[in-house]
C-alpha cells in the first residue's frame, strides 16, 4: 500500500458525491497512518515529532472530517475515496 500524498505535496480530494473536505499538507499522510492502524507512538517515531504533536494533528483531522474517533475517520476515508484506490 502506498503512502498517499507522502512527498508530492498534492491535495487529495474526495469524490464528487462526498461532503468530505479536501485534505492538504500532512493530512492525507495522517489519515493513511490512521487507516492502517498506526498508533500515536508509531506515527510520532516515523515523523520524528512528539506524541503530543501527533495527538493534536489527529484531533484536527478528526474535527475536519467531522468524526469522533479513528475508526470513523477510517470509515469516512474508505467510503468517500479520500485516499484513492
Residue, then its C-alpha position, 0 to 999 in steps of 0.5 A: x500500500x502506498x503512502x498517499x500524498x507522502x512527498x508530492x505535496x498534492x491535495x487529495x480530494x474526495x469524490x464528487x458525491x462526498x461532503x468530505x473536505x479536501x485534505x492538504x499538507x500532512x493530512x492525507x499522510x495522517x489519515x493513511x497512518x490512521x487507516x492502517x492502524x498506526x498508533x500515536x507512538x508509531x506515527x510520532x517515531x516515523x515523523x520524528x515529532x512528539x506524541x503530543x504533536x501527533x495527538x493534536x494533528x489527529x484531533x484536527x483531522x478528526x474535527x475536519x472530517x467531522x468524526x469522533x474517533x479513528x475508526x470513523x475517520x477510517x470509515x469516512x476515508x474508505x467510503x468517500x475515496x479520500x485516499x484513492x484506490 
